[in-house]
Amino acid sequence: MIKYIGSKRTLVPTIASIVAQLPVRTACDLFAGTTRVGQAFRRLGLEVHSNDLATYSEALGLTYVVAGADVDRLRLATLVAELNALPGRDGYFTEAFCRQARYVQPENGRRIDAIRDRIDELVLTPVERGILLTALLEAADRVDSTTGVQMAYLKQWAPRSHAPLRLRLPDAVEGPPGRVTRLDANLLAPQLDVDLVYLDPPYNHHAYFANYHVWETLVRWDAPESYGIANKRLDCRSRKSRFNAKRDAPAALAELIGSLRAPWLVVSASDESFHGAQRLHELLVEHGHVGRIDIEGRRYVGAQIGIHNPAGEKVGKVSHLRNQEHLFVVGPDQELVEAVTAGSGALR
């Protein structure tokens, strides 16, 4: 799975343990990202609806939420081997992200160009295409030279970037096949007919679209105009979410929660977000009984490394290295809400 700031990797066991105790059969992850939570729900036997505006999230959703037993994995394994054998060639990716910027070593960039072009030439079902794009995305992530976000890249090539790019067929996820959409969460929310909704909305001014613009371009393959040292897509300037604006985010979240009809909600929020725990509780109590778990953990890797100028010199001090995640459970059964949120959380 790709490196992703805000990933719920460490929270997934807790979230899955909670949901496993609830009387639910269908669930929607409205801000799916890398689909980690949706995969966990699927393994619990739930029918999952994975939604996110990001095109790369759609590819991951097709791979890990939608793909079922009808997928011809032997055929895909053969295609992966063929893609791995392709010689590299110069293209947009190599120029934009290996020479003008330095996310991936040029030799690996040339292979990405060749493989990505070839994927578009193949006759594939949407799910097969999603799986091959995921294989390429994950392969590129394993040899990138960043701290996990694509707002910048390391001054010196990361050790992993010297490894040769190699695609692996993504593992199948057990459970019933789900569905994937790429829609605005606030427009989708009132249409949902599911037992449970998981909410992990953007929580500060950093947009995931810009944080992962390289992966967005890799999947879209649209050779966009770019700007800045990070070579971000030009539409990063114009594509803004209300959830990334401190003034607009509270109203956007209140509107979203107010439009949901699912009896059960699970909501993640950081103590670094625009949405304070008390305010979230006030919004959620309108939906049902509310329980909360607080989990302390380390901040993202960039905070651990510190603040540096373009010359690579440390120029500032990070304010704190740990944060707290709030996990809310909301539902119609107070006794069950209290039971599943009993305890004080755990360090991670």
C-alpha positions as CSV (number, residue, x, y, z in Angstrom):
1,M,0.0,0.0,0.0
2,I,1.3,3.5,-0.9
3,K,2.7,5.9,1.7
4,Y,0.0,8.3,2.6
5,I,-0.2,11.1,5.2
6,G,-3.4,10.7,7.2
7,S,-3.5,7.0,6.4
8,K,-5.4,5.0,9.0
9,R,-3.0,2.1,8.9
10,T,-2.4,2.1,12.7
11,L,-6.1,2.8,13.5
12,V,-7.6,0.1,11.2
13,P,-7.4,-2.7,13.8
14,T,-9.3,-0.6,16.3
15,I,-11.9,0.5,13.7
16,A,-12.4,-3.0,12.4
17,S,-12.8,-4.3,16.0
18,I,-15.5,-1.8,16.6
19,V,-17.4,-2.3,13.4
20,A,-17.2,-6.1,13.8
21,Q,-19.4,-5.7,16.9
22,L,-22.1,-3.5,15.2
23,P,-25.3,-4.8,13.5
24,V,-24.2,-3.7,10.0
25,R,-23.9,-5.4,6.6
26,T,-23.2,-2.5,4.3
27,A,-20.8,0.4,4.7
28,C,-19.5,3.5,2.8
29,D,-16.1,5.0,3.2
30,L,-16.8,8.6,2.0
31,F,-13.2,9.8,1.9
32,A,-11.5,6.5,1.0
33,G,-7.9,7.6,0.1
34,T,-5.8,4.4,-0.1
35,T,-8.9,2.3,0.8
36,R,-7.3,0.7,3.9
37,V,-10.5,1.1,5.9
38,G,-12.7,-0.2,3.1
39,Q,-10.5,-3.2,2.7
40,A,-10.9,-4.0,6.5
41,F,-14.6,-3.6,6.2
42,R,-14.7,-6.0,3.2
43,R,-12.7,-8.6,5.2
44,L,-15.4,-8.4,7.9
45,G,-17.9,-9.5,5.2
46,L,-19.4,-6.1,4.6
47,E,-20.5,-4.9,1.2
48,V,-18.4,-1.7,0.8
49,H,-18.9,1.5,-1.1
50,S,-15.6,3.3,-1.6
51,N,-15.7,6.9,-2.6
52,D,-13.1,9.6,-3.1
53,L,-12.6,12.4,-5.6
54,A,-9.0,11.3,-6.4
55,T,-8.5,9.2,-9.6
56,Y,-5.8,7.2,-7.9
57,S,-8.2,6.2,-5.1
58,E,-10.6,5.0,-7.7
59,A,-7.9,2.7,-9.1
60,L,-7.2,1.4,-5.6
61,G,-10.9,0.9,-5.0
62,L,-11.3,-1.1,-8.1
63,T,-8.4,-3.3,-7.0
64,Y,-9.2,-3.8,-3.4
65,V,-12.9,-3.2,-3.0
66,V,-14.5,-4.1,-6.3
67,A,-12.4,-7.0,-7.7
68,G,-14.0,-10.3,-7.1
69,A,-13.4,-14.0,-7.7
70,D,-14.3,-13.6,-11.4
71,V,-11.1,-11.7,-12.1
72,D,-8.6,-13.8,-14.2
73,R,-5.6,-13.4,-12.0
74,L,-3.5,-15.7,-14.1
75,R,-4.0,-13.5,-17.1
76,L,-3.1,-10.4,-15.0
77,A,0.0,-12.1,-13.7
78,T,1.1,-12.7,-17.3
79,L,0.4,-9.1,-18.2
80,V,2.4,-7.9,-15.2
81,A,5.3,-10.0,-16.3
82,E,5.1,-8.5,-19.8
83,L,5.0,-5.0,-18.4
84,N,8.0,-5.7,-16.2
85,A,9.9,-6.8,-19.3
86,L,9.3,-3.6,-21.3
87,P,12.4,-1.4,-22.0
88,G,12.1,2.1,-20.8
89,R,11.5,5.2,-23.0
90,D,11.5,8.9,-22.4
91,G,8.1,10.5,-21.9
92,Y,6.2,13.1,-19.9
93,F,6.8,11.3,-16.5
94,T,10.5,11.1,-16.9
95,E,10.9,14.7,-17.9
96,A,8.4,16.2,-15.3
97,F,9.2,14.0,-12.3
98,C,12.7,12.7,-12.8
99,R,14.6,15.6,-14.5
100,Q,12.6,18.8,-13.8
101,A,11.7,17.4,-10.4
102,R,13.3,14.5,-8.6
103,Y,10.6,12.1,-7.3
104,V,11.9,9.0,-9.1
105,Q,15.3,8.1,-10.6
106,P,15.3,8.7,-14.4
107,E,15.8,5.0,-15.3
108,N,12.7,4.1,-13.3
109,G,10.9,7.0,-14.7
110,R,11.6,5.8,-18.3
111,R,10.1,2.4,-17.3
112,I,7.0,4.1,-15.8
113,D,6.5,5.9,-19.1
114,A,6.8,2.7,-21.1
115,I,4.5,0.7,-18.8
116,R,1.9,3.4,-18.4
117,D,1.6,3.9,-22.2
118,R,1.3,0.1,-22.7
119,I,-1.5,-0.2,-20.1
120,D,-3.6,2.2,-22.2
121,E,-3.0,0.1,-25.3
122,L,-4.2,-3.1,-23.7
123,V,-7.9,-4.3,-24.0
124,L,-8.9,-4.5,-20.3
125,T,-12.1,-4.4,-18.2
126,P,-12.3,-1.4,-15.8
127,V,-11.3,-3.7,-12.9
128,E,-8.3,-5.2,-14.8
129,R,-7.2,-1.7,-15.7
130,G,-7.5,-0.6,-12.1
131,I,-5.4,-3.6,-10.9
132,L,-2.6,-2.9,-13.4
133,L,-2.6,0.8,-12.5
134,T,-2.5,-0.1,-8.9
135,A,0.5,-2.4,-9.5
136,L,2.3,0.5,-11.3
137,L,1.4,3.0,-8.6
138,E,2.6,0.8,-5.8
139,A,5.8,0.0,-7.7
140,A,6.5,3.7,-8.2
141,D,5.8,4.4,-4.5
142,R,8.4,1.7,-3.5
143,V,11.2,3.6,-5.4
144,D,10.2,7.2,-4.8
145,S,12.3,9.8,-3.1
146,T,9.9,11.7,-0.8
147,T,9.0,11.7,2.9
148,G,5.5,10.5,1.9
149,V,3.9,13.6,0.4
150,Q,4.6,15.1,-3.0
151,M,4.8,18.8,-2.0
152,A,8.6,18.4,-2.3
153,Y,11.2,15.7,-2.7
154,L,14.4,14.8,-0.9
155,K,17.6,16.8,-1.7
156,Q,19.6,13.6,-2.0
157,W,18.1,10.5,-3.6
158,A,16.5,8.2,-1.1
159,P,18.3,4.8,-0.8
160,R,15.1,3.0,-2.0
161,S,15.0,5.1,-5.2
162,H,18.1,3.2,-6.5
163,A,16.2,-0.1,-6.6
164,P,14.8,-1.1,-10.0
165,L,11.1,-0.5,-10.5
166,R,9.2,-3.8,-10.5
167,L,5.4,-4.4,-10.6
168,R,3.8,-7.0,-8.4
169,L,0.2,-8.3,-8.8
170,P,-1.8,-6.7,-6.0
171,D,-3.2,-9.3,-3.5
172,A,-6.8,-10.1,-3.7
173,V,-9.0,-9.0,-0.7
174,E,-11.4,-11.5,0.7
175,G,-15.1,-10.6,1.1
176,P,-18.0,-9.6,-1.0
177,P,-17.3,-7.3,-4.0
178,G,-18.2,-3.7,-3.4
179,R,-18.5,-0.6,-5.6
180,V,-16.4,2.5,-6.1
181,T,-17.4,6.1,-7.0
182,R,-15.5,9.4,-7.5
183,L,-18.0,11.9,-6.3
184,D,-18.2,14.9,-4.0
185,A,-18.9,13.5,-0.5
186,N,-21.5,16.1,0.3
187,L,-23.4,15.4,-2.9
188,L,-23.2,11.6,-2.4
189,A,-24.1,11.6,1.3
190,P,-27.9,12.1,1.1
191,Q,-28.1,9.4,-1.6
192,L,-26.5,6.7,0.5
193,D,-28.5,3.7,1.6
194,V,-26.1,1.8,3.9
195,D,-25.9,0.7,7.5
196,L,-22.7,2.5,8.4
197,V,-20.7,5.4,7.1
198,Y,-17.0,6.0,7.9
199,L,-15.9,9.6,7.9
200,D,-12.3,10.7,7.7
201,P,-12.6,14.1,6.0
202,P,-9.6,16.4,5.1
203,Y,-8.7,18.2,8.4
204,N,-6.5,21.1,7.5
205,H,-5.5,23.4,4.6
206,H,-3.3,20.8,2.9
207,A,-5.2,19.3,0.0
208,Y,-4.7,15.6,-0.8
209,F,-5.0,16.5,-4.5
210,A,-1.8,18.5,-4.2
211,N,-0.1,16.2,-1.7
212,Y,-0.4,13.3,-4.2
213,H,-0.4,15.1,-7.5
214,V,2.2,12.7,-9.0
215,W,0.0,9.7,-8.4
216,E,-3.0,11.7,-9.8
217,T,-1.1,12.4,-13.0
218,L,0.2,8.8,-13.2
219,V,-3.3,7.4,-13.2
220,R,-4.9,10.1,-15.3
221,W,-2.0,10.2,-17.8
222,D,-3.0,13.6,-19.0
223,A,0.4,15.4,-19.2
224,P,-0.9,18.5,-17.4
225,E,0.7,21.9,-17.3
226,S,2.7,22.3,-14.1
227,Y,4.2,24.9,-11.8
228,G,6.8,25.3,-9.0
229,I,9.7,23.3,-7.9
230,A,7.4,20.3,-7.1
231,N,6.0,20.4,-10.6
232,K,2.5,20.3,-9.3
233,R,-0.5,20.0,-11.7
234,L,-1.8,23.5,-12.6
235,D,-5.2,22.5,-11.5
236,C,-3.9,22.1,-7.9
237,R,-4.4,25.9,-7.8
238,S,-8.0,25.8,-8.8
239,R,-9.3,22.6,-7.3
240,K,-10.1,23.5,-3.8
241,S,-12.3,21.7,-1.2
242,R,-14.4,23.4,1.4
243,F,-12.8,20.9,3.9
244,N,-9.4,22.5,3.3
245,A,-10.6,26.0,4.2
246,K,-10.7,26.9,7.9
247,R,-13.6,29.2,7.4
248,D,-15.7,26.8,5.3
249,A,-14.8,23.4,6.8
250,P,-17.1,23.4,9.9
251,A,-20.1,24.2,7.7
252,A,-19.2,21.6,5.2
253,L,-18.9,18.9,7.9
254,A,-22.1,19.9,9.6
255,E,-23.9,19.7,6.2
256,L,-22.4,16.3,5.5
257,I,-23.3,14.8,8.9
258,G,-26.8,16.3,8.8
259,S,-27.5,14.7,5.4
260,L,-26.5,11.1,6.3
261,R,-29.3,8.6,6.9
262,A,-27.1,5.6,8.0
263,P,-27.9,4.5,11.6
264,W,-24.3,4.0,12.4
265,L,-21.3,6.4,11.9
266,V,-17.6,6.0,12.7
267,V,-15.7,9.3,12.5
268,S,-11.9,9.9,12.7
269,A,-10.5,13.3,13.6
270,S,-7.1,14.5,14.7
271,D,-6.4,17.1,17.4
272,E,-4.6,19.0,14.7
273,S,-7.8,19.4,12.6
274,F,-10.1,22.3,12.0
275,H,-12.8,20.4,13.9
276,G,-12.4,20.3,17.7
277,A,-13.5,17.2,19.6
278,Q,-16.2,19.1,21.5
279,R,-17.7,20.6,18.4
280,L,-17.6,17.2,16.7
281,H,-19.5,15.7,19.6
282,E,-22.1,18.4,19.3
283,L,-22.7,17.6,15.7
284,L,-22.7,13.9,16.1
285,V,-25.1,13.8,19.1
286,E,-27.8,15.0,16.8
287,H,-27.4,11.7,14.9
288,G,-27.4,9.3,17.8
289,H,-25.6,8.2,21.0
290,V,-21.9,9.1,20.9
291,G,-18.9,7.2,22.2
292,R,-15.2,8.3,21.8
293,I,-11.8,6.7,22.0
294,D,-8.6,8.9,22.1
295,I,-5.5,7.3,20.7
296,E,-2.1,9.0,21.0
297,G,0.6,8.5,18.3
298,R,3.5,9.9,16.4
299,R,3.0,12.6,13.8
300,Y,3.9,12.1,10.1
301,V,7.5,11.4,9.1
302,G,8.0,15.0,7.8
303,A,7.5,16.3,11.3
304,Q,10.0,13.8,12.6
305,I,12.6,14.9,10.1
306,G,12.1,18.6,10.8
307,I,12.0,21.9,8.9
308,H,14.7,22.5,6.2
309,N,15.3,25.2,3.6
310,P,15.8,24.5,-0.1
311,A,19.6,24.0,0.5
312,G,18.8,21.2,2.9
313,E,19.7,23.2,6.1
314,K,17.6,22.8,9.2
315,V,16.0,26.1,9.7
316,G,13.2,25.6,12.2
317,K,11.9,23.6,15.1
318,V,8.8,21.4,14.9
319,S,6.3,22.3,17.5
320,H,5.4,18.8,18.6
321,L,6.1,15.2,17.5
322,R,3.0,13.4,18.8
323,N,-0.7,14.0,18.3
324,Q,-4.0,12.5,19.3
325,E,-6.6,10.8,17.1
326,H,-10.2,10.9,18.2
327,L,-12.4,8.0,17.1
328,F,-16.1,8.6,17.5
329,V,-18.8,5.9,17.3
330,V,-22.4,7.0,16.8
331,G,-25.5,4.9,16.7
332,P,-29.0,4.3,17.9
333,D,-28.1,1.8,20.7
334,Q,-26.5,3.6,23.7
335,E,-25.5,0.4,25.5
336,L,-23.8,-1.0,22.4
337,V,-22.0,2.4,21.7
338,E,-20.6,2.4,25.2
339,A,-19.6,-1.3,25.0
340,V,-17.6,-0.9,21.8
341,T,-15.8,2.3,22.9
342,A,-15.0,1.0,26.4
343,G,-11.3,1.5,27.3
344,S,-8.8,4.3,26.9
345,G,-7.4,3.5,23.5
346,A,-3.8,2.6,22.9
347,L,-0.4,4.1,22.1
348,R,0.8,3.6,18.6
